[in-house]
Each structure stands twice: as C-alpha cells, then as structure tokens.
C-alpha cells in the first residue's frame, strides 16, 4: 500500500496561512532530509507548492508500507514538525493516483498515533 503524509494546508485562517508560508522552506528541508535518509524504503518527497493559495498545496511524503510498524517513523516526524511549526498533518493512502485521507493530527488535532493511523489505513 502506498501511504502519504501531508502538511494540512486546507481550511487555514489567514494567520495560519501566513505562518505556513513563512515556514515553508524549513518544512521542505526537513522533509527532504527524511526522504534522503530513507531512500532505501522508496520514500518520495511530494512538493507541489507552486500556487499562491496554500489550499492547493501538497507538501509531504509518500511511502510504500506493508505493516503498521512502517508508518511509525513518518508519523513521529510529522508529530515533531507539528510541535515545531504549529501545523496539522493529513495521513492517507494513494490508489490509482487518488489521495484518500483517513486521519488528521498535529497542532490543533492532537498528537498522531502510528498504530491508529495503521488501523485506519487497514494495515
């Protein structure tokens, strides 16, 4: 199964959008480090932030997984980013190019749980 974790960029108020835009380069750099460190696991950076409107952005990673344990590291990464940058995160699956969210977590939504995210994904 191919899963993704994104920085949630929809339904943001003006202050949240400004903060996200301000921290964009730091978030991109942190995600690139994670992708580089996990290249053997076929982790891919998703960095579609060309629009001026944050709601259109897709910033995060995709990763093939077979077991719940494999999503622990990316959920931990996104929990850390949520604490540091005050963001929320979206986790879901990718099938036939379609993104299907299953859970949100982060600054406003509360800390993400890898086990529960795995359950929601059907792992």
Phi and psi in degrees as a GROMACS rama.xvg file:
@    title "Ramachandran Plot"
@    xaxis  label "Phi"
@    yaxis  label "Psi"
@TYPE xy
-100.343  119.356  UNK-2
-110.415  159.359  UNK-3
-133.229  153.926  UNK-4
-131.674  126.531  UNK-5
-119.983  154.97  UNK-6
-74.5787  120.07  UNK-7
-67.5393  120.98  UNK-8
-123.388  8.24178  UNK-9
-103.512  160.253  UNK-10
58.098  34.3563  UNK-11
-92.8613  145.793  UNK-12
-82.3907  175.15  UNK-13
-59.7093  -41.6058  UNK-14
-65.3393  -41.7253  UNK-15
-65.9493  -40.224  UNK-16
-61.9194  -44.4536  UNK-17
-60.5326  -43.6884  UNK-18
-64.911  -41.7359  UNK-19
-63.1944  -44.6714  UNK-20
-62.8921  -39.1358  UNK-21
-62.3577  -38.0235  UNK-22
-95.1598  3.28034  UNK-23
-54.2006  -49.2272  UNK-24
-64.8502  -35.6276  UNK-25
-67.6429  -40.5523  UNK-26
-65.1795  -43.9963  UNK-27
-60.3076  -42.1327  UNK-28
-65.5827  -43.7575  UNK-29
-63.7478  -40.107  UNK-30
-68.5337  -37.9629  UNK-31
-63.8049  -39.9109  UNK-32
-60.0279  -45.4915  UNK-33
-61.6808  -43.3435  UNK-34
-62.3701  -45.3893  UNK-35
-62.0875  -40.9146  UNK-36
-71.6257  -19.6995  UNK-37
-119.767  28.6465  UNK-38
-58.8724  -34.5845  UNK-39
-64.0621  -25.0633  UNK-40
-90.7055  13.1865  UNK-41
57.5494  35.6281  UNK-42
-76.5494  134.826  UNK-43
-122.759  139.057  UNK-44
-81.4511  132.891  UNK-45
-111.222  113.782  UNK-46
-136.654  72.6673  UNK-47
-108.543  81.544  UNK-48
-124.436  35.1319  UNK-49
-79.7409  -24.7069  UNK-50
-71.2996  152.146  UNK-51
-74.9763  -17.8258  UNK-52
-97.2816  115.224  UNK-53
-55.3118  -30.4456  UNK-54
-61.3709  -23.7613  UNK-55
-88.0404  -6.3239  UNK-56
-73.5542  150.337  UNK-57
-132.957  107.638  UNK-58
-129.308  117.86  UNK-59
170.59  -149.014  UNK-60
-135.789  158.515  UNK-61
-124.66  150.774  UNK-62
-156.502  131.141  UNK-63
-74.779  135.879  UNK-64
-137.535  152.196  UNK-65
-121.064  -25.0263  UNK-66
-130.318  155.136  UNK-67
-55.7626  -37.3409  UNK-68
-59.6948  -25.3762  UNK-69
-73.5945  -14.2207  UNK-70
-98.6884  0.329852  UNK-71
-61.5408  -47.6409  UNK-72
-62.8188  -47.421  UNK-73
-67.799  -34.0012  UNK-74
-65.6725  -39.8177  UNK-75
-62.4475  -44.1431  UNK-76
-57.32  -49.1584  UNK-77
-69.5615  -31.7002  UNK-78
-61.8827  -42.8847  UNK-79
-64.4047  -42.3018  UNK-80
-64.878  -37.2624  UNK-81
-62.7858  -42.2336  UNK-82
-65.7981  -44.543  UNK-83
-71.9399  -38.7797  UNK-84
-114.396  0.851762  UNK-85
67.2196  36.5666  UNK-86
-105.255  165.388  UNK-87
-109.356  161.136  UNK-88
-129.961  153.668  UNK-89
-122.281  135.439  UNK-90
-124.126  142.698  UNK-91
-170.117  -168.62  UNK-92
-117.468  158.543  UNK-93
-118.897  120.244  UNK-94
-133.362  125.753  UNK-95
53.2503  38.9513  UNK-96
77.6839  1.2375  UNK-97
-100.047  133.818  UNK-98
-94.5247  124.968  UNK-99
-121.186  99.5676  UNK-100
-68.8734  144.478  UNK-101
-122.092  -20.1233  UNK-102
-161.701  154.093  UNK-103
-125.613  147.13  UNK-104
-156.031  169.437  UNK-105
136.009  -147.82  UNK-106
-57.3025  -50.6253  UNK-107
-90.0666  -33.2219  UNK-108
-84.5452  -14.2628  UNK-109
98.4005  162.076  UNK-110
-61.4343  139.077  UNK-111
-77.526  148.795  UNK-112
-121.806  117.994  UNK-113
-62.2966  -40.0855  UNK-114
-62.2795  -47.4767  UNK-115
-66.0793  -39.9626  UNK-116
-60.3887  -40.4091  UNK-117
-61.5225  -40.6541  UNK-118
-62.1053  -46.5426  UNK-119
-62.6907  -32.6627  UNK-120
-79.3022  -12.7399  UNK-121
83.7923  25.5338  UNK-122
